[in-house]
Amino acid sequence: MNHLILVFLALLCTHLLKFAYSTIWTPLRIQSHFKRQRITGPGYRPIFGNMAEISRQFDEATSKPSPLHDRDHDILPRVAPFYHVWSNMYGKPFLYWSGSKPMLAISDPDMIREITMNTGGGSFDKTRFNPKGKILFGQGLVALLGQQWALHRRILNHAFRMEKVKAGWLPDIVGETSKMLEKWEERRAGRDEFELDLFKRLHELSADIISRTAFGSFFEQGKRIFMLQEQQMQFFSLAVESLNIPGFRFFPTRSNRKMWRLGKETNESIRALIQANRKRREDSSSLLSLLMSSYKNQDDEEEALTEDEIIGEFKTFHFTGKETAANALTWALLLLALNPEWQDKAREEIVRGIGNSKVPVADNLKDLKIVNMIIDETLRLYPPIVMLKRKAYKDVKLGNIDVPAGTEVYMSVAAVHHDVDIWGNDAHKFNPWRFKEPRKHLASFIPFGLGPRFCVGQTLATVEMKIILAMIIRRYSLAVSPTYVHSPKLYISLQPQYGMQILLTRITL
């Protein structure tokens, strides 16, 4: 008996020492390492780090609206309040703590370019999803590393080629947008002016578009799958906003049980569609068919995804395909409602390039240069993804900073996009003309990322935004409703907290 007690005490002491080493000694050593390089930040707190303070700052920042003073779109204090406060307090870069993980926060374009252009090269790479993130996003492209990522990237590059988007998916985008505008006309009911929550309407449209492009003739079943993902996103957002208590994900709480059920139902539904598509054997341009196809690599070898890998890609596609386009379009229409002179410029270009009644086709899109500048300026002021994260997988030199292995780097896209040193004193204002000239720095404008991991769906998102924006602007003039409350908020992506209420007036050209 005494022997067993001694063994138990020895094991307990070993675990306590390991715990103390990982949660106290190692973080304090790393904090001291950065301090010697004159990089400081809020002090490390055992176990939870600075996450409680970050959560409090987010709650405080989003507790009240943000009036548009002189059309000033400085979003950083709301969407990354900890970065706004601590970068002013401790300088750039600074160090903070996510639990016991060191986080180096940066917004220097040279450093961002160095990290993103060399991602996957052995020094920096994506951080791994937490388990709840895996339930939502699956094992899709954004979650993968190494050779597995490379395989998925090659196959998705085939699926998202420009000719595929224009020939296979552009008609679907036009068709679904036309259906939406017909519903708007029914809602207008002959009135000169009517109000819509465009955030809600554009998300519905984006869901229909990705269901059509993703699943083709299985459109209705696809909508059901993406509805499950919508519910999953709500639980994920709540999980992100709460403290991450180690091991809590294994407890059968009501929230966890709901997430497990939704994840299982989503997986089974996508698997059933894969089987149904395989039996039908039809030649289709849907993403489902494209991902089920095999492709030859540079060594002339056939490559294909497994069923589980296809499921992972569809989970990822729901978020990246729906959220990015819908949110960017929402902010674009707000900016145009606030700047009617740019509505006129865009409308003149659209009518000149497409005509009064014709639907957009692939050849028209290249002529919409002003529309493209409006989209770019929207993505600069309101980037759907406000930050990028990478992890140092070995000791590495970043600029003149020695970054130890295990350090995660928080790259503030929102801070770069609003930097007055890069964009000038009007950095917080809407001015699409700034995109008439080439970018001054490769990493100064990165709404879709940069380097090997730039968004593979960028072409589809850009084409979708151009078409929808052109079709709306050609038909309606926009004004901000008195009921609109300007409150940008970071959920998983950047969204209006209380919707986007816009007044629309039918135009006769």
N, C-alpha and C positions, 0 to 999 in steps of 0.2 A: 504494500500500500504506500509506504513512504517513497518507494522508487517511482511509482506512478505520479505521486504528487510532485516529486522533483522534476520529472519529465514535463509535466503540465506547466510548472513554473518556468522551466527553461524555454518551452515553446512560447509562453506568454511574453517573457522578457524579449525573446527574439522578435516577435511581432511588434512589440512596443518600440523596440529600437529601430526597426525598419520604418515604422510609422513616423517616429520622431525625425529620422534621417530624411524622409521624403517630404514631410510637411513643415519641418522647422529648419534643419541644418541646410539642406540643399537650396531652398528659396532664399535664406539669408545670405548664403554664399554667393548666389547669382546676383542678388540685390547689391551686395558689396562690389562684385565684379563690374557691374554697370556704373555704380557710383564713382569708382576710380576713373571711369571714362567721362565723368561729369554728366551722366544720364541718371536723372532721379525721377521721382513720381510719388504717388501716395504710398505710404509704407505698407509692407506686406503684413497681412493678418492671417494667422494659421487657419487652415482648412478651407475657409470660404474666400480668402483673398479680399479683393475690393468689390465683389459682386453685389453685396448688400447696398453699398454706397452708390454703385452704378444704377441699380434698380430704383433707388430713391430718387436719383437725378432724373431718370426717365419719367417717373411718376410726376415729379414736380414740373418738368418741362411740358408735359402733355396735359396738365391739369387746367390750362387756360388757353384760349385761342391765340393766334399770332396775327394781329392786324397787318394788312398789306400797306405799310406806310410808304407813300411815294413809290408804290409798286416794287418794293424791296423784297427780294426772295431769298434772304439769308436763312437757309434752313438748318444750318449746322447746330445752333443751340437747341433745336427740337429733336433732330434725328440722331445726333451723336453728342448729347449734352456733356458726357464725361470727357470726350475729346476736346470739346470747346473750352470747358473749364480748366482741365488739367494741362492742356497745351499752353494756355495763357499763364498758368501758375508755375509750371515746371519747365517750360520751353519745349522745343522740338528737336529730336524725338524725346519721348518720355516712356517710363516703364510702369506698368500696372499689373494686377494679378487676377487671373480667372481661376479661383481656387488656388491651388499651389503651382499653376502653370504661369510662367513669366510671359507677359505680352509686351512687345516693343511696338509702340504706336508711332507711325510715321506718315508723312504726307509730302515727302521730298520726291519729285518726279524722277530724279536720277536713281535714287534707291529703289523706287517702284519698278522702274525699267530693268534695273539689274536683277531684281528678284523674279519678276514675271517672265522675262525673256530667258531666264535660266531655270525656270521651274521644271522639275523632272530630271535635271542634270546631275542630281546626287546631293546638292547642297540644300535647296529649297524645294518643297512640294506642298500639295494640298494637305490640310489637316484632315484627320479622319472624322467622319460623322459620329456624333454620339448615338446611342442605340435608338433614341426616339427619332432622330434625324433619318436613320436607316428605314424606319417604318414608313415615313412620309416620302422620302426621295428614292428609296430602294437602292440597289447596287447599280445605279446608272452612271453615266460618264462623269458627273461632277463629284462622285464619291470614290472613284477608282484611282489607283496608283500603278506605276510601273508598266509592265508588259500588258496587263489586263486593260489598263486605260488606253494604251496604244492600239490594241485590237479594236476596241469600241470606237475609238476616234476614227480609225480608217473606214470602218463600216458606216458610221454616221456621216462622214465626209461625202460618201457616195450618195446617201439619202438626201442630203441637204444641198446638193449642187444647184447653182442658179438656174440651169435649164430645167431641173426637176421642179423647182419652186414655180417658175413662170409657166411652164407647160401643164404641170399636173395640179398645182394648188391655187394659182392665181384665179381661175374661174370660180373655185369654191369660195374664195375670199370675197369676190365681187358679188356672187350669188347670195351669200349669207348677209352681206352688208345691205344689199337691195331689199331683202326681206325685213331687216331691221328698220330701214327708212320707210317702208310701207306701213309698218306698225306705228311709227312716229306720226305719219300723216293721219292715221285713224285716231290717234291720241289728240292731234291738233283739232280735228273736227271742224275745220273751216275757220278757226280763229286766226288772227294775225300773229299772235304771240302765245306761246305756251311754255311751261316749265318742265324740265326733266332732271332727274338725278343721273347725270351721264356716267358717273362711276359705276353705278349698278348696271346701266344699259350696256356699256362697253365691255364689262366683264361677262355679261350674258352673251354678247356677240362673240367675244374671244373664245368662250367655251364652245359655242357652236362651230366656230371655224376650226379649232383644233380637233374637235370631235370628228368633223367632216374630213379634214386632212389626215388625221391619224387613223381613222377606222373605215373610211370610205362607205361602202354599203352597209356596214355595221354601225351606222351613225347613232341610232337610238340606244343601242347597247353601250356604245362609247360614252354617251352623255351620262348614263347611269354610273359608269366607272369613275368619271371625273367628278360627279356629285359626291361619291364616296371620298375622293381625295379632298374635296372642299371641306367636308366635315373633319377629315383628318388634320387639315391645316389649322383649324380652329383650336384643336387640342394641342397641336405642336406649338402654336403661338403662346398659349397659356403656359406650357412647359418651359419655353425659352425665357419668359418673363419672371418665372419663379426661381428660387435658389435650387441649384443642382445638388441634392443631398445624395452622397454615394450610396448605391444599392437601392435607392427608393423606387427605381424603375421596375424592380422585381416584385414589388408589393401589389397584390390584386386590388388596388384602389378602383373606384368607379371610373375614374379618368383612364387609368391604365387598361382596364378591361375593355373599355370602349375603343381605345386605340388598337388593341390587339384584335378585336373583332373586325374593325374596319379594315385593318391591314390584311387579315385573312380573306375577307370577302373581296377586296380589291384584287388580290393575287389570283383567287379562284376565277373571278370574272374575266380577267385578262387571259388567263390560261384557256378558258373556254372559247374565247374569240380566236386565239391562235389555232386551236384545234378545228374550229369551224372554217377559218380561212384556208387551212391546209386541205380540208376536204373539198372545198369549193374549187380550189386551184385556178382562180381567175387571175388574169394579168391586170394588176391594179397599180395606180400611182400612190395609193395610201401608204402612210408610214408603216402600218402594220405589215403590208406586203413587202415593202422595201427592207424592213428589218429582218424579215423571215428569209430573205434571199441570201445567197452566198456570193462572195466576191473574190476575185483573185488578187493576191498581194504582189509586191514587187518581185517575189521569188516564184511567181506563177502558181502559188498554192491556194487552194480554196479556203476561205475563211467564212465562218458564220457564227451567229450568236445562239446560245442555248435558250430554252424557254424562260428560265429564271432570269437570264440577262436581258431578254426582251421585256419582261415584266418590269425590271428595274429601269429601263430606258423610258417606258411609258410613264412611270411615276415621276421621273425627272422632267419629261416633256410637258406634263400637265403644269408644273410650276413655271418652268422657263418659258414655255410657249404661251401660256395664258396670262400670267402675272405681268411679265415685262411689257408686252404690247398694250394690254388694257390700261395699265397704270400710266405708261408714257403718253398714250392718247388722251387720257383724262387730264393730265397736267397740260398737255399741248392745247387742248380746247379751253382750259382756264386762261392760259397765257394769251390766246387769241381773243378771248372775250374781254380781257383787260386791255388789249391793244388792237382796236378795230382797224387801225391803219394797216396792220399786217394781215388782217383778214382780207382787206381789199387787194393788197399785193398778191396774196396767195390765190384769191379767186380769179383775178385777171390772168394769172399764169395758168391756172387749171382750165379755164374756158378756152384760152388760146391753145393749150396743148392737147386737150381732150375734146373740147366742144361742149355745147350746152346740155346735150342729152345722151351722148354716147357713154358707154361704160369704159372704164380704163382697161387698156390692154398692155402687154409687156412693152411694146415699142413706145408707149406714151410716157412711161415712168421716168426715163432718162431726161425728159424735158422739164420735169418738176423740180427745178433747182431751188427755188424759193421754199417750196414745201420741204425739201430735204434740209435746208438750213434751219427752218423752224423746228423740225424734229430734232436735229442735233443740238440746238440751243435749249430745247426742252430737256433732253437727256443730260445736258450739262447742269442746268439749274435743279432738276428733279430726277437724279439718276435712280432707276428702280432698285438697284443694289448699291447701297451707300458705302460699302467697304469690301475689301478682299482680304482673305487670310491665307498665309502660308506658314510653314513650319520649317525651321532649320533642323535637318536630320543629321548634321555633323557640325563641328565648330567651323565657323565661316567668317570671312571678313566682308562686311557690308559698308562700302565707302571707307571711312576710317574707324569704324566700330567693330570690335571683336564680339561676335554674337555666338554664345555657347550653344551646343546642340540641345534640342528640346525647347528652345525659345520659339514662341509663335509671334508672327509679325502681323499687326493690324494695320492695313493700308487704307487710309481714309479717303475714299473716292470723293465723298462730298466736300472734304476740305480742299482737295486738289482742284475740283471743279469751281470752287468759289474763291480761290486764292487771288488776291488783288495783284500780287507780284507777277502772276502768270497772265491774268485776264484783264488787268487794268482796274482803275477805280470804280468802274461800273460793273464789276464782276457779279454783283447781286441783282443786276437788272437784265431784262429781256432785250437782247439785241442780236438777232440772227445774222446781221451783216458780219459779225465777227468770224463767221464760218465761210466767208467769201474767200478768205486767204488760207493757205495751208497752216496746219498747226505748228506752233513754235517748238513744241517738244512732244516726242512720241508718247510720253506717259502723262500729258496734260489733260487728255480727254479719253477716258477709258470706261464708258458705260457698259461695254461688252467684254471687259477684261483686256488682256494684252499677252502676247507671247503664245506659246504652244497651247495654252488652255483658254484662249479667247473663245467666246460663245459660239458653238457650232451652228446654232440656229439664228445667227445674226442676219443672214440673208432673208430668211422667212419673216423675221420680226420687222425688218426694215421695209420690205415689200408690203406687208400687211398694214403697217402704220401709214405708208404713203397712200395706199388705195383708200383706206377708210377715211383718212383726213380729207383727201381730195373729194370724195363723194359727199361728205357732210358739208364742207365749206362751200361747195358749188350750189348746194340746195338751201342752206340756212345761214343767216347772220346770227351772231352769238353775243350775249351780254350776261354779266354775272347777276344772279338773282340776289335780292336783298336777304333771302333766307340762308345764303351760303355763309358758312363759318370756316375761315381759313385755318386749318389745323393739320399740317402734314405730320404724319406719324409713321414710325417704322414698326411694321408688324414683322412679316418675313421680308417683304419689300416695302417700298415707300408708297403710302396710300393716304388719301384724304380721310381724316378720322371720322368726319360726319357726312361723308358723301360729297358730291360735286353738283350743286344745284345751278343750272344754267337756263337762261331764257333764250328760246329759239324763235326766230321770225323767218317765215317762208319767203324766199327770194324768187322773183320772176325775172329771168334773164332774157 
